[in-house]
Structures are given as C-alpha cells and as structure tokens.
Amino acid sequence: MASPKRPPARTRVLHQPETEVGGLEGSLLQLLQNHQHSSLRLREQTERAKKESISNAKRVSDLLVDALNGGVRDCYVVEKSIEIEIRTLAATIAKFMKQTDQWLATTNAMNSAMKEIGDFENWMKTMDFDCKSINAAIRNIYEE
C-alpha cells in the first residue's frame, strides 16, 4: 500500500521553524524593547540620583564652609581684639616704665640728699667736736 503523500521533511521542518522564528523574533524584539525601556528608566533613575547626590554634596559642602567660615570669622574677631589689647598694654607698659624711671630718679635724688645730709651731719659733729676742743684748749690756756 502506498502511503499518503507527505510533504518533504525539509519543507515541514522549514515551515514550522519559520512560524516559530517569527514568534521567537517577536519575543526577542519584545525582550529587547523591555530591556531598552528598563535600561532607560534605570539610566534616568541613576541620573536623578546623581543630581540629587551632587545637590546634597553641595549642600553639605556649603554647610561645612559656613561652619568653618564662622569659626574663622570668630578667630579673626578674637585676633583683632587681642591685637587691640596688646597695643593698649604696650601703651600702659610704656607709661609705667616712664613713671618708674621718674620714681627711680626721684629716689636717687632723695638718696643723694640723704647722703649729703649725713655728710653734713657728720661735718657738723666734726665741727662741734673741733669747736669743743678749741674751747677746751682756750679754757686751759686762760686758766693757766
């Protein structure tokens, strides 16, 4: 008996894969589109996150700079007040040095005057002694 005519094996194999290839091709295209779409969304999210990170970093940097500048500003103000105090103290020291020099000169003058008084007192004692000696000598001569 003769078997019914079948299409050649190649033809059948070719027809089935062609329809499967078309379905597979569509699926692959759909997968590719989904991948591109998700990649695009991911890229957009990454870009947003990047911009947000840059913005946050800028904010943190600005806050740090403000905090540092505040400290620097405070140091500058304190430095200026210290410089003013130094100038004031230098002027006061100069005034006290001048006054001390005046006191020293006055003290030296008083010391010299006291020495002169001491010398004068000693001279007076010597003169008194000499006068008494002369007086005693004259009395001795007169009594004799």
Secondary structure, 3 states (H helix, E strand, C coil): CCCCCCCCHHHHHHHHHHHHHHHHHHHHHHHHHHHHHHHHHHHHHHHHHHHHHHHHHHHHHHHHHHHHHHHHHHHHHHHHHHHHHHHHHHHHHHHHHHHHHHHHHHHHHHHHHHHHHHHHHHHHHHHHHHHHHHHHHHHHHHHC
